[in-house]
Amino acid sequence: MKIKRMSLLLITTMFVLTYIVSFSTYAQQSTDANAALSTPSTLYIVDHLGVNEVDAESAGKLIAGEFRKIGIPMSGPVYEEPKTGYVYRLSFQSLGEKILVHISREMPGMPAIEKQIWIDSIEDLIKAAPRLVDAVVHNKEITDTTKMETVTQHEAAELNKLPGESLWTMGIFGTFIPGTDIAAKPGYEFGWSYETPKYAVGSEFRASFSDEYNFGSWSIGGRYFFNTKNISPYIGGGLSISAGSYDDYYNDSWYYDNGYYYDDYDESGENSGLGAYFVGGVSMLRLTKSRLKFEIRVDRPLLSFA
C-alpha cells in the first residue's frame, strides 16, 4: 500500500514539475515576443556585398515596413550603427547569382536571434521579407514560415539527381524444373526497370506454358552492376508472387483390362503464393539507349503442390 502511494506521489510530482517547466518556458517566450513587439528599434544595414546600394536600401525599407505591419516601431534603414535603442542587423552577401539575406535581433538582456534565407534575386525578397521578420521576431525556423504563396525561387529550384533512365523490357526464356522432365520449355517476359550506372530496380511479369504445367509470376527487385562500361556483369534478386499448376500422367507397367495391359497414374496440383528469385548475368549496349541481357534466374516459390 505504501509503495502504491509513493508511486502515485512520484507521478503527481513529475506531472506538476513538467507543467511548471513548460509554462515557464512558454511565459518566457511570450515575454520575449511581447518585448520585441513593443520596443522601438532600428534596422541597421551592416553590409551589402554583391548588392548595389540602391537595391540594398530598397530591400531594407521593405523589411522595415514588414516590422511596422506587425506593430514593431521601426526606424531606418540606416548605414551607421545606432548608439542607443534596440537594433536589428541586416546584411546581404552574394554567392554567384544567389544572395544570402541575414538578419539578427540584438536586445540587452535578451538572447540574440539570427535568421537567414537564400534568394535567387533581390526581387525575391518581396516574398521572403515577411517570412524573415516573422522568423526573427517569434524565433521560428525559416522553413516553418513557408506558405504556398511565399515559396522563393531558390526553394522551388529543381533538385539535381543522379543520372538514370527508364527502360521497357521484353524477353524469352527457357524453363527448367529440377526433379522433373520439364526442360527448356519456352517462356515470355515483359517488364519495366529504372537503371543508373551502378544499380537498377524494376518489375517483371513472366509466364511459361506447356502440356505438363503452367507457371506465371510477378516480381519486383534490383540488380547491381560491377562496372559502368558498355558490357557489365551483374547480380540481383527480389521477391515475387507466383502461381502454377501441373498435370503428370505415367504409364510404366501393365495390367490386364478388356484385352489390354495398363498401369495408369495421374497426378496434378495447383497453388499460388510468395517467392524469391536470384539472377546473375551480363548486360550489353549500356552506352546506347537500348540493352541486351543474358542472365540465369532461379525462382524459389514458397509454396508446394502437395
N, C-alpha and C positions, 0 to 999 in steps of 0.2 A: 504493500500500500504506500509506504514511504517512497519507494522507487518510482511509482506512478506519479505521485505528487511532485517529486523532484523533476521528473521528465516534463510534466506539464508546466512547471515553473520555468524550466530552461527554455522550452519552446516559446512561452509567452515573452520571456525576456529578449530572446533573439528577434521575435517579431517586432517588439517595441523599438529595439535599437535600430533595426532595419528601417522602420518607418521614420524614426527621428533623423537618421543619416540622410535618407532620401529627401525628406522635407527640408533639411538644412541645405543640401546641395541645390535643390530647386529654388529655395529662397535666395541663396547667394547669387545664382544665375539670374533670377528675376531682378535682384537689386542692381547687379552689374548692368543689365539691359536697361533698366529704368534710368540709371545714372547716365548711360551713354545717350539715351533719348533726350534727356533734359539738360545736357551740358553744352554750352556754346563752344564750338570747335572751329578749327581752321584746317583747310585742305592745303597741304604743302607739297608741291611738286619737287621731289628730290632731284630727279634727273629724267631725261627723255632720250636716251641713247638710241639712235636709229630712227627716231620720230622727230619731225621738224617742230619748231616751237609753236607754230600756229595750230597744228593738229593736237599737240600736247595740251595747249591751253583750252581748245575746244572740248577735248576729252575730259579735262579737269572740270570745266563748267558743267558738263553733262553729269558727271559723278556727283558734284556738289549739289546739283538740282535733285538728284535721287535722295540724298540725305534729307533735304528740306521736305521732300514729299512724305517722308515717314516721321516728320516732326522734330528733326535734329537741327537746331540753329547752326548753320554752316556758312562761314565766310571763305573767300578765296575763289579760285586757286591763287596761291602766291608762290614765288620762287625763292623767297628768303624765309628761313625758319623763324616762326614766331617766338618771342621771348616769354610770353605768358599764355595761359589758356591750354586747352587740350588740342592735340594735333593728330590728324590723320595723314600719314606719309604716303605719297603716291609716286610710283616710278614706272618707267617704260624701258624695256630692253628688247632690242630686235635680235632675232636669230634667223639669218637667211631672210625669207619672206614672211616669217611669223613674228608675232610680238607678244612678249610676256608682260602682262599688266599685274603689278604687285601693289597691294595696299596694306598698311598696318595701322592699328589703333594703339596709341600710347597715352595713357592717363595715369597721373600719380595715384599710387595706392591700388592700382588695378593691374592684373596681368596683361602683358602685351598680346595682341591678337594679330596674326598675319594671314592674309589670303591672297591667292593669285589665280590667274586664268590665262590660257593661251588663246590668242585670236589670230585669224589669218590676215586681217587688215584693220586699220583704225576704225573703219565704218562698222565693223562687227561689234564695237563697244556699245553701240545703241542697244543691242540685245544683252550684252554682258554687264553693263553698268548696274542695272537693278539687282542682278544676282550678286555682284561683288559687294554692294552695300549691304544687302540682306545677310550675306555670309559673315562680314566683319562685325556688324552690329550685334547679331544674335549668335555669333560664334558657331556657324554651321559649316559643314563641309560644302565646298563649291558644287559638288555633284548633287547634293540634296536640294539645291536651289533651281535645278533644271525643270523647265516646263516645255511643253510641245512647241510653244511659240518663241522660246528663248534658247534653243539649241544653236550653238555657234557653228560656223563653217569648219573650224578645227575639230570639234566634237563629232560633226557629221561626216568627216572625211572617211572615205572607204579604206578599210583595213587591208594592208598588204598580206598576201597569203603565199605559202609555198606553191611552186608550180605543180599542176596536176591536170588530168583530163579525164573526161567520161568516155567510156568505150562500151559498145554493144558487142556481145559475144555470141557466136554460133559455132557449133561443132558436132562431130560424130565421134563415137567411142565404141569400143568392144567390151563386152561384159564377160567376166569370168567369176564363177561361184565355186569356191573350194569345196571339195567333197561331193560334187555332182558332175554330171556330164555336160553341164552348161558351160560353153567356152566360146569366146569370140562372137557372141550374139550382138547384133548391132543396136546402138542406142543413139539418142539425139539430145542435144544440149542447147539451151537458149538462156542468156542472162545479161547482166549489166555489171560494170565494175568502174571504180574510180581509182586511177593509178597515179602515183607520184614516182619520182626517180628511184625510191628505195622500197616503197610499200604499195600495196593495192588492197582494196576492200571491195566486196561485191556480193551479188546474189545470183543464183542459178537455178533453173528448172531442168531436170534430167529425167528421161524416160527410156525404157527398153522393153520390147515386147517380143514374145515368141510363142510357139505352141505349148511349151512347158511352163512358162512363167510370165508374169507381168511385174514390172517394177517402175516406180516413179518417186522422185524426191524433190523437195525444195530446200535449198541450203543457203547459208549466209556465213561468210568467213573472210579470211585475209591471206595475203601472200607477202613474203619477204624476198627481195631481190638481192643477190650477193654483190652486184656491181651496177653501175649506171651506164654501161656500154650498150652497143646495138644488140648484142646477144648476152643474155644473163641467165644463169641457173637460179632457181627459186625453190622455196619450200613454203608450205602453208597448211591451213586446216580451218575447221569451223564446225558448226552444228547444222543438223538437217532434220527435216520431218519426212519420213519415208512411209510408203505404202506398197505392199506387194502381195502376190498370190502365186501359187504353183499347182501343178497337176501332173503327177508322175504315174505312169502305167507300166507295170512289169509283167513279163511272161517268161519265166526262167525254168519251169518244169512242166510236167504234163499230168493231166488226169483225164479219165475217160468220160465223155458226155456226148450221147447221141451220135456215136460213131467217131468222136474226136477226143484227143487228149489235150487238156488245158491246165495251166496254173496261173490264174489272173490275180494281180494285186494292184489295186488302185489307191493312190494316196494323194490328198490335196489339202490346201490350207490357205488362209489369207490373214493379214494383220497390218497394222499401221502404228507408228509411234516415233519417238525421238531417236536421233542417232548422232554420230560424229563422223567426220571424214578427215583424211590427211592426204596431201598432194605433194608431189615433187616433180619438177620438170625444167624445161628450157623455154624462155621467151625470146623471140627474134623480131627483127624490124622495129626495135624500140625507138629508133631515131626518126621514124616516119609516123604518119597518122594512123597506121594500121598495125596489127600484131599478128604473129603466127606462133602458136604454142604447141608443144608436145609435152604431155605430162602423164604420170601414173597416179591414179587416185584410188584410195582404199576407203570404201564406205563400211562403217560398222553400225548397222541398225541395232538399237537396244530393244529388240523385240524377237519373238520366236513364232513359229507356225505350228507348234505342237498342240 
